[in-house]
Amino acid sequence: MRNIFKSISIAVAAVAVISTSAIADEICYNLCLSCRNTERAENCDKIESTCNCPFVIDSARSKNMGVELRKRKLVDDLVAGCTKAICARTLTFQDGYYKGIEKGNTTLTRFELIAKSGEAEQKAMGMLPRAVKAVNATIDSLTRRRSLLPIAPMSMECTERCNDCATPPKEEPKMTPADSLRAATAAKAAAATQPAAAPVDTAALAKARADSIAKADSSRKAFCRITETSCQCKAHADNTLELIALDKEIAAKNAIADSLVKIKSELLREDMARAIADSVQARCNVQGMCRFTVTYTSKEVALLEMHATEEKPVAAPAPVETAAPAEPVKTAKSAPADTAKPEAKPAEAPVAAAEPQAPAAEACPQDSANKDAKEEKKDERIFYKVTEVMYGNFGEHSYYAKDIGRIRNLEEETGHEAALIYLLRWYFYDGGAISIGLGASYHYKSFTYEFKPEEKYDIYYHNIGADIPISFRLGVPVIPVVKPFISQTFHFHKPIFEVYKIETPPENEEDEDAMKALMNNFIDLGMFDDIRHRFNGAKELSFSVWLGFGLQITRHFSVEYQMNFGTASSGHAHKFDPDESWRIVVDLAW
């Protein structure tokens, strides 16, 4: 019986200890932390022995370490998990530990999102990351310490005396055995040439020398003691070393501050994400499941809104579907007037429940699936407007001058053309398109006509015309971004306005007057050395075929090189040479 009562008492005590362990641990942890301060209370020894402070603090640190590691994972997910301007994310915690992140819905309207994101951006521009603040505070404290550290400078006399005392006295050189031998030999030679004298007491001389050295040392030590007392040499030397060490530390901290400023935006985003993680962690530091939805900006990671998220009721629609067919069975057996009233209530309930869910899908426009679908549809559209810039070279060996007819077999010098064309383009598959457009072109040509070896004429013209290109493009469909392609372009060119000039070689006035008198009835000689212009007639029209090879970078930019495969023209103003014609074409589509 005694053993039974003993077992019962032990069980009751164990249950009491287990039920109060959580409260006791929290109380002991707070008391143990208070006893870790510099000012210990009188009962700290009793608290440490009763609560077993080392064990309590170590266990709390191990749990906090796991929470801290998961919180760092949450910070990384917040920073890297948002790819749009504003994001809404649902954070899940289990027993106080972060578990995962997923897309969520915000309760803010579009206007509130725009307004709060603007305020967050303005606020973030004036904020400094914690790391930059810490370094700046350290530099500021070191600078203030350096301003208070220097002591009064020494006088010139004290400086010289301190330097003398700091310099060790010079030691007399010791004689080597060879030096002693040479000195003895010299002494014997001197004694042989001089008359004999009384022997010298070498021991007395050595003693006198030692006494003089000791006296000099004692005098130096006394001098240095007086110098230290009056000038404080050691204090000044230590002060100089401390100033040098402070300067080195300030320089190192400034280098760290400069490097942190370069990554200020990244550090600030981590601080803001850390603040969001701390705020959610404080609310979810409970047992069981905890879910919060946060809305924040991607650029600054600034919190715009946060609210608790509950699990969506999955089985709610099932009773509505099963109850609808069950009611008519009952109405067949009972009065219809009694069953009509209960049917109206369940019919209204789904409508009322569905109405608040409609804005939730559109609450966060940046993360909604509808906008993603619209963006994908926009990327896959088939119609584009294109601005085309073209530069090239064209060949022409004959030219029609209005007053004298066609001039053939000209020596070609330069032939430049440039055009600006507006196109409409349709894609019939990922790499294939058809385009048609309208634009304006500019031609410049310069010839040399050799009438005689000593008589050459220079001909040049500027021409402005209208162009209508029709092109087909075939590209490789499996390549996603940079896509090679070939193209076939049919180009219609209509010259509109032209300025030309024929320059004659210099002649003597007598020859020129004779030529004018002879040919006055045949041609208008006033055209030479004079700039003329003309509007080309409708009969002047050219048609050319071009083969191109190029690269398309997405559907918004492409570059190609075109070769001429043939040119035909009506009229006789211009006859182009396909062998010497090429173009470089750049397209910008939107």
VEXNU-933357 format. One record per residue (C-alpha): residue in three letters; y, z, x. Coordinates in steps of 0.1 Angstrom, whole numbers, plus 2048, in hexadecimal, padded with zeros to 3 digits. Example, Ala and Ser with C-alpha at 12.3 -4.5 7.8 and 13.67 -1.06 7.14 Angstrom:
2
ALA7D384E87B/SER7F5847889/
This chain:
590
MET800800800/ARG81880881C/ASN8117E682C/ILE8197D580B/PHE83B7E6807/LYS8427DF82C/SER83B7BA826/ILE8517B9807/SER86E7C9819/ILE86B7B1836/ALA86A79381E/VAL8897A080C/ALA89B7A582C/ALA892782838/VAL89F772817/ALA8BF78681A/VAL8C477A83E/ILE8BD756835/SER8D4756816/THR8F176482A/SER8EB75184B/ALA903735843/ILE92074D83A/ALA917763858/ASP917746870/GLU93973A864/ILE94875D866/CYS939763889/TYR944741895/ASN96874888C/LEU96776B89A/CYS95775F8BB/LEU9727448BE/SER98D75F8BA/CYS97E7738D6/ARG97F7558ED/ASN9A57568EF/THR9B776590C/GLU9C17848F8/ARG9A07958EE/ALA99F7AE8D1/GLU9917D18D5/ASN9727C98C1/CYS9697A88D3/ASP94D7B88E7/LYS93D7C48C7/ILE9427A28B6/GLU9327908D3/SER9147A78D4/THR90F7A78AE/CYS9147818A8/ASN9047758C8/CYS92375F8CF/PRO9147488E9/PHE8F873D8D2/VAL90F7398B4/ILE9297248C7/ASP90E70E8D7/SER8FD7068B6/ALA91F6FE8A6/ARG9276E78C3/SER9066D58C0/LYS90C6CE89B/ASN9306C48A2/MET9256AD8BD/GLY90F69A8A4/VAL92B69888B/GLU94368C8A7/LEU92B6708B2/ARG92866388E/LYS94D66688A/ARG9536508A9/LYS93B637899/LEU950638879/VAL97063188E/ASP96061389E/ASP95460687C/LEU97760A86D/VAL9885F788A/ALA96F5DB88C/GLY9645D9867/CYS9845CA859/THR98B5A5860/LYS9A65A0845/ALA9C95AD840/ILE9BF5CA829/CYS99C5D7824/ALA98B5EF80C/ARG96C60081A/THR95461A80B/LEU949635824/THR92864881E/PHE92166B82C/GLN90067E82A/ASP9016A4830/GLY9226A1842/TYR916684859/TYR924661857/LYS90964884C/GLY918626845/ILE93560F839/GLU9365F481F/LYS94F5E080B/GLY9615F27EF/ASN97C5EE7D5/THR99E5FD7D6/THR9B260B7B9/LEU9D35FD7C6/THR9E35DF7B6/ARG9EE5C07CA/PHEA125CB7CA/GLUA095EE7D6/LEU9F45DF7F2/ILEA105C97FE/ALAA2A5E67FC/LYSA1460080D/SERA085E8829/GLYA2D5E0831/GLUA36605833/ALAA1760B849/GLUA225EF861/GLNA455FD864/LYSA3862086A/ALAA1F614884/META3A602898/GLYA4A6248A0/META2A6378A8/LEUA1B63E8CA/PRO9F56438D0/ARG9E96658D9/ALA9DF65B8FC/VALA0364D903/LYSA1366C8F5/ALA9FD68390B/VALA0566F92A/ASNA2A66F922/ALAA2A69491B/THRA1969A93D/ILEA3268494F/ASPA4F69793D/SERA416B9947/LEUA3C6AE96B/THRA5F6A096D/ARGA6E6C1960/ARGA596D4978/ARGA656BE995/SERA896C498B/LEUA836EA98C/LEUA6D6EB9AB/PROA856E29C9/ILEA957009DB/ALAAB67009EE/PROAB66EAA0C/METAB66F9A2F/SERAD46F7A47/METAD36E1A66/GLUACE6FFA7C/CYSAB170CA68/THRAA16EAA67/GLUAA26E8A8D/ARGA9570BA92/CYSA79706A79/ASNA6F6E6A8B/ASPA6E6F8AAC/CYSA58713A9E/ALAA416FAA8D/THRA3C6E7AAE/PROA226F9AC4/PROA2E702AE8/LYSA246EBB04/GLUA086F7B19/GLUA0A6F4B3F/PRO9F16DCB4D/LYS9D26EBB5B/MET9C86E1B7F/THR9A76CFB83/PRO9916D6BA2/ALA99E6B5BB2/ASP9C26C1BAC/SER9B96E3BBC/LEU9AA6D1BDA/ARG9C86BBBDF/ALA9E06D9BDD/ALA9CB6EDBF7/THR9CB6CFC0E/ALA9F16CBC0B/ALA9F66F1C11/LYS9E16F0C31/ALA9F56D2C3E/ALAA166E4C36/ALAA0A703C48/ALAA006F0C67/THRA236E2C6B/GLNA36702C63/PROA35723C76/ALAA1D73DC6A/ALAA2A753C4E/ALAA1E771C3B/PROA0176AC23/VALA0B766BFE/ASP9FD77EBE4/THR9EE765BCC/ALA9E2781BB3/ALAA0678EBB0/LEUA1376ABA9/ALA9F8764B8E/LYSA01786B7D/ALAA2677EB7E/ARGA1F75CB6E/ALAA0A76AB53/ASPA25784B4B/SERA3F769B48/ILEA29755B30/ALAA22773B1B/LYSA4777CB1A/ALAA50759B0F/ASPA35759AF4/SERA4277AAE6/SERA6576EAE7/ARGA5B74EAD4/LYSA48762ABA/ALAA65779AB4/PHEA7C75BAB1/CYSA6574BA98/ARGA6276BA83/ILEA8876DA81/THRA8A748A78/GLUA7074CA5C/THRA8276AA4E/SERAA475AA4E/CYSA9B735A47/GLNA7B737A33/CYSA6A71BA45/LYSA4871EA34/ALAA5771FA11/HISA6A6FFA18/ALAA4C6EEA26/ASPA366F8A08/ASNA526EC9F1/THRA526CAA02/LEUA2D6C69FE/GLUA2E6D09D9/LEUA496B69D3/ILEA3469B9E4/ALAA166A49CF/LEUA2B6A49AF/ASPA396829B8/LYSA166749BD/GLUA0968399C/ILEA27675989/ALAA22653998/ALA9FD65498E/LYSA0665E96A/ASNA20643968/ALAA06629972/ILE9EF636957/ALAA0B63593D/ASPA13611946/SER9EF607942/LEU9EC619920/VALA0C608913/LYS9FA5E6918/ILE9DF5F0900/LYS9F66048E8/SER9EB5F18C9/GLU9C65F78CF/LEU9CB61C8D6/LEU9E16208B7/ARG9C660F8A1/GLU9AC6278AF/ASP9C36458A7/MET9C9639884/ALA9A363387F/ARG99C65588D/ALA9B5664873/ILE9A3653857/ALA98165F864/ASP98D683867/SER99B682843/VAL97B675834/GLN96668C84A/ALA9796AA83D/ARG9726A0819/CYS94D69781F/ASN9436B5834/VAL92C6C0818/GLN9076BF810/GLY8F86A0800/MET90767E7FB/CYS92D6787FD/ARG93E6567F9/PHE96364E7FD/THR97562D7FB/VAL992627812/THR9AC60B812/TYR9BC603833/THR9CE5E8846/SER9BD5D4861/LYS9DA5D187A/GLU9E45F687B/VAL9C460686B/ALA9DD61A855/LEU9CF62B837/LEU9DD61F816/GLU9C76307FC/MET9A86457FB/HIS9936507DD/ALA97065F7D7/THR9556457CD/GLU93A64D7B5/GLU91963B7B2/LYS91A61F798/PRO904625779/VAL8E960B77D/ALA8D561275D/ALA8F4611746/PRO8EF5ED738/ALA8CA5F3730/PRO8CE609711/VAL8E75F0703/GLU8CE5D3705/THR8B05E76F7/ALA8C45F86DB/ALA8D05D76CC/PRO8AF5CA6C0/ALA8A35ED6B5/GLU8BE5F269B/PRO8B55D5684/VAL8925E3680/LYS8A0603673/THR8B85F165C/ALA89C5E064B/LYS88E60163E/SER8AF613637/ALA8CF60C626/PRO8E65F3638/ALA905608630/ASP8F7625645/THR8ED611663/ALA90D5FC666/LYS921619673/PRO90B624690/GLU9095FF69B/ALA92F5FC6A0/LYS9306186B9/PRO91860B6D3/ALA9275E96CF/GLU9495F66D9/ALA93C60B6F5/PRO9335EE70D/VAL9545DD708/ALA9675FD710/ALA95160372E/ALA9555E073B/GLU97B5DF739/PRO9835F8755/GLN96A5E676C/ALA97C5C576A/PRO99B5CE780/ALA9845E0799/ALA9765BE7A5/GLU9995B17AB/ALA9A95D17B7/CYS9A65C77DC/PRO9AF5A27DE/GLN9A95A1804/ASP9845AB800/SER97B59B7DF/ALA95F5827DE/ASN97456A7C9/LYS98D5667E6/ASP9715607FF/ALA9635457E8/LYS9865357E5/GLU98A53580B/GLU968525810/LYS97050B7F5/LYS991504806/ASP97F4FE827/GLU9674E6817/ARG9814D1805/ILE97F4AC809/PHE9A44A1806/TYR9BD4A6822/LYS9E149A82A/VAL9E548E84D/THRA02487865/GLU9F846E880/VALA0B4688A0/META014498B4/TYRA0B43C8D6/GLY9FD41D8E7/ASNA013FD8FB/PHE9FF3D98EE/GLY9FD3B78FE/GLUA113988F6/HISA1637990C/SERA2B3638F5/TYRA4B36A8E0/TYRA5F3598C6/ALAA843588CC/LYSA9634F8AC/ASPAAD3358BA/ILEA973238D3/GLYA733268C6/ARGA543358D5/ILEA5333D8FA/ARGA3033E908/ASNA1E349928/LEUA3536692E/GLUA2E380949/GLUA293A1937/GLUA3A3C0945/THRA383DC92C/GLYA2D3DF907/HISA304028F8/GLUA2B40B8D3/ALAA2E42C8C0/ALAA2843489C/LEUA2B451883/ILEA1444D865/TYRA0D462846/LEU9E846183B/LEU9D346B81D/ARG9AF474828/TRP98F47A814/TYR96F487823/PHE94F47A814/TYR93949082B/ASP9404AA846/GLY947491862/GLY95047184E/ALA97246983E/ILE98744C831/SER9AD44B836/ILE9CA43682A/GLY9EE43A833/LEUA1142D838/GLYA28430856/ALAA4242286D/SERA3E414890/TYRA5340B8AE/HISA4C3EF8C7/TYRA5C3E88E8/LYSA543C98FD/SERA613BB91E/PHEA5939892B/THRA62382949/TYRA6335C945/GLUA61347965/PHEA7232695D/LYSA7431D982/PROA6B3329A1/GLUA903389A6/GLUA9833B981/LYSA8A35896C/TYRA9336594A/ASPA8E38993D/ILEA8538E919/TYRA823AF906/TYRA823BB8E3/HISA823DB8CD/ASNA6F3D88AC/ILEA6C3F088F/GLYA503EA875/ALAA3B3F8859/ASPA1640085D/ILE9F9405844/PRO9D9412855/ILE9B7414844/SER99D427858/PHE979432856/ARG96C45086A/LEU948459872/GLY94047A883/VAL92248F88C/PRO91D4A786E/VAL9084C287F/ILE9234CC898/PRO9394E6887/VAL95B4E889A/VAL9604CD8B5/LYS9524AD8A6/PRO95148C8B8/PHE95646D8A2/ILE95B4478A2/SER97443588C/GLN97C413880/THR9A140C877/PHE9AF3ED865/HIS9D53EC86C/PHE9EF3D885A/HISA113D586D/LYSA303C685E/PROA4F3C1875/ILEA6F3C8863/PHEA8C3C987B/GLUA8F3BD89F/VALAA83BD8BB/TYRAA23A58D8/LYSAB43978F7/ILEAAF37B910/GLUABF381932/THRAC5362947/PROAC836296D/PROAEC36097B/GLUAFA33D97F/ASNB1A32D98D/GLUB35328974/GLUB3630297A/ASPB102FF973/GLUB13314954/ASPB30300946/ALAB1D2E094C/METAFE2EE93B/LYSB132F891C/ALAB232D691A/LEUB012C491D/METAED2DA905/ASNB082E48EC/ASNAF92CD8D2/PHEAD52D98D5/ILEAD42FF8D6/ASPAEC31C8D2/LEUAF23278F6/GLYB053458EB/METAE33578E5/PHEADD35B90B/ASPAE837D91A/ASPAF03898F6/ILEADE3A38E1/ARGAD23948C0/HISABF3A38A3/ARGAAC396885/PHEA9A3A1866/ASNA77393867/GLYA6B37F84A/ALAA4D387833/LYSA3836D845/GLUA37383864/LEUA1939A85F/SER9FE3A5877/PHE9DB3B3871/SER9C63C588C/VAL9A43D788E/TRP9A03F68A4/LEU9814098B0/GLY98742E8B8/PHE97444A8CA/GLY98146E8C5/LEU97B4938C0/GLN9834A68A0/ILE98A4CB8A3/THR9824D8880/ARG9924C2866/HIS9B64CA870/PHE9BA4BA892/SER9AB49B8A3/VAL9B24858C1/GLU9A44628C6/TYR9A74438DD/GLN9A84218CC/MET9A03FE8DA/ASN9AB3DE8CA/PHE9903C78BE/GLY9A53AA8B1/THR9C73A28A3/ALA9D238788A/SER9F637F87F/SERA08369867/GLYA28358871/HISA31352895/ALAA4736F8A0/HISA2D3838B3/LYSA0B37B8C2/PHE9F939A8CF/ASP9DE39B8EA/PRO9C13B28E0/ASP9B33B5904/GLU9D23C990F/SER9D73DF8F0/TRP9CC4048EC/ARG9D84238D9/ILE9D64498DB/VAL9D74598B8/VAL9DC47E8B0/ASP9D648A88C/LEU9E34AB87D/ALA9D44B285A/TRP9DB4CD841/
